[in-house]
Amino acid sequence: FSEQKLSDTLYKGIGIGFCGGFTTFSAFSFESYSLWKNHHIVEAFLYTSSSFIVGLAAITAGILLGGLLRK
């Protein structure tokens, strides 16, 4: 077998980007569950729905900004 090394960019992309996404999502899930479990139903709903809405807004802003910068 030949030894293959990942490029530095790919290594960082996997290590930071991909694996970092799992920790972010697990923290979000844990916080949502904790609010729900402790009967903070309204706060749990506001937390999850606002995170979803802000996430979609950020994606939209990124796409629009990327389109403007590309021109």
WOZIDA-V465089 format. One record per residue. N is the residue number from 1. RES is the residue in one small letter. PHI is phi as a letter, one per 20 degrees, with the letter a starting at -180 (999 if undefined). BURIAL is # if it has 24 or more other ideal C-beta (glycine too) atoms within 12 Angstrom, else .. D_LAST is the distance of its C-alpha to the last C-alpha in whole Angstrom. Layout:
<<N;RES;PHI;BURIAL;D_LAST> <N;RES;PHI;BURIAL;D_LAST>>
This chain:
<<1;f;999;.;46> <2;s;e;.;44> <3;e;e;.;42> <4;q;d;.;38> <5;k;d;.;36> <6;l;f;.;33> <7;s;f;.;30> <8;d;f;.;30> <9;t;f;.;26> <10;l;f;.;28> <11;y;f;.;31> <12;k;f;.;29> <13;g;f;.;27> <14;i;f;.;30> <15;g;f;.;32> <16;i;e;.;30> <17;g;f;.;27> <18;f;f;.;29> <19;c;f;.;33> <20;g;f;.;31> <21;g;f;.;30> <22;f;f;.;34> <23;t;f;.;35> <24;t;f;.;33> <25;f;f;.;34> <26;s;f;.;37> <27;a;f;.;37> <28;f;f;.;36> <29;s;f;.;38> <30;f;f;.;41> <31;e;f;.;40> <32;s;f;#;40> <33;y;f;.;43> <34;s;f;.;45> <35;l;f;.;44> <36;w;f;.;46> <37;k;f;.;49> <38;n;e;.;50> <39;h;m;.;50> <40;h;e;.;47> <41;i;f;.;45> <42;v;f;.;43> <43;e;f;.;42> <44;a;f;.;41> <45;f;f;.;39> <46;l;f;.;37> <47;y;f;#;36> <48;t;f;.;35> <49;s;f;.;34> <50;s;f;.;32> <51;s;f;.;31> <52;f;f;.;29> <53;i;f;.;28> <54;v;f;.;26> <55;g;f;.;25> <56;l;f;.;23> <57;a;f;.;22> <58;a;f;.;20> <59;i;f;.;19> <60;t;f;.;17> <61;a;f;.;16> <62;g;f;.;14> <63;i;f;.;13> <64;l;f;.;11> <65;l;f;.;10> <66;g;f;.;9> <67;g;f;.;7> <68;l;f;.;6> <69;l;f;.;6> <70;r;f;.;4> <71;k;f;.;0>>
